[in-house]
Amino acid sequence: MRLDNLGLPAIMRMLEGFGIISHRTHSLMGEVCKERNNIVHELQHPDLIDENRARQTIEKAIECLRELGAP
């Protein structure tokens, strides 16, 4: 099986299973994905996007990236 054929949930489970990310980061990644999908669907109505919620999601995403080794 090729890595690029896996969905994000499977990749996240692998990262946690190999000890590359913590369970907390795995959970944060799930929250970021869910919120990202909500925001993308609300882009048709930008006035519905909660800027505070979007900012919190970005901060969670940055935390996840840092655990993966991003500067």
Backbone torsions as a table, in degrees:
resi	resn	phi	psi	omega
1	MET	NA	135.5	180.0
2	ARG	-90.1	144.8	-178.9
3	LEU	-61.3	-36.7	-178.0
4	ASP	-73.1	-6.9	175.4
5	ASN	-91.8	-8.7	-179.9
6	LEU	-84.2	147.4	174.4
7	GLY	-81.8	167.7	-178.3
8	LEU	-58.5	-43.6	178.9
9	PRO	-57.9	-39.5	179.3
10	ALA	-67.7	-40.9	178.3
11	ILE	-64.2	-42.0	178.8
12	MET	-62.1	-41.5	178.2
13	ARG	-63.5	-39.7	178.4
14	MET	-64.6	-44.7	179.7
15	LEU	-59.0	-42.8	178.3
16	GLU	-69.4	-43.5	-179.1
17	GLY	-60.5	-35.2	178.4
18	PHE	-84.8	-0.9	179.0
19	GLY	77.7	16.8	-179.5
20	ILE	-78.5	-33.8	175.2
21	ILE	-127.2	157.8	178.2
22	SER	-83.3	167.7	176.4
23	HIS	-61.9	-37.8	179.3
24	ARG	-60.3	-45.3	179.7
25	THR	-65.9	-37.7	176.2
26	HIS	-57.8	-44.4	178.9
27	SER	-65.3	-43.0	178.5
28	LEU	-61.2	-40.9	178.7
29	MET	-60.7	-40.9	177.1
30	GLY	-61.2	-42.6	178.5
31	GLU	-63.9	-43.0	-180.0
32	VAL	-62.1	-44.0	180.0
33	CYS	-62.2	-45.3	-179.3
34	LYS	-62.7	-46.1	-179.1
35	GLU	-67.0	-38.1	177.5
36	ARG	-59.6	-44.1	179.1
37	ASN	-63.3	-40.6	177.5
38	ASN	-61.7	-45.4	-178.0
39	ILE	-64.9	-43.3	-179.1
40	VAL	-59.6	-41.8	-179.6
41	HIS	-71.7	-23.9	179.0
42	GLU	-85.8	-7.0	-178.6
43	LEU	-60.6	-23.3	176.2
44	GLN	-67.3	-21.4	178.8
45	HIS	-131.8	74.4	-173.4
46	PRO	-57.2	-24.9	179.5
47	ASP	-67.8	-13.8	179.6
48	LEU	-89.1	-10.1	-178.0
49	ILE	-76.3	124.9	177.4
50	ASP	-83.8	110.2	-175.7
51	GLU	-61.2	-37.4	179.4
52	ASN	-62.7	-44.9	178.5
53	ARG	-63.2	-41.4	179.0
54	ALA	-64.3	-42.3	179.1
55	ARG	-62.4	-43.3	178.9
56	GLN	-62.3	-38.9	178.9
57	THR	-65.0	-41.2	178.3
58	ILE	-63.6	-41.5	178.5
59	GLU	-63.3	-39.4	176.8
60	LYS	-64.3	-42.0	-180.0
61	ALA	-63.1	-41.3	178.6
62	ILE	-63.2	-41.4	177.9
63	GLU	-60.2	-41.9	178.5
64	CYS	-63.7	-45.1	179.9
65	LEU	-62.0	-38.6	179.1
66	ARG	-63.2	-39.7	179.1
67	GLU	-66.0	-27.7	177.9
68	LEU	-82.0	-1.5	175.3
69	GLY	102.4	5.1	178.0
70	ALA	-72.9	144.2	-178.6
71	PRO	-67.4	NA	NA
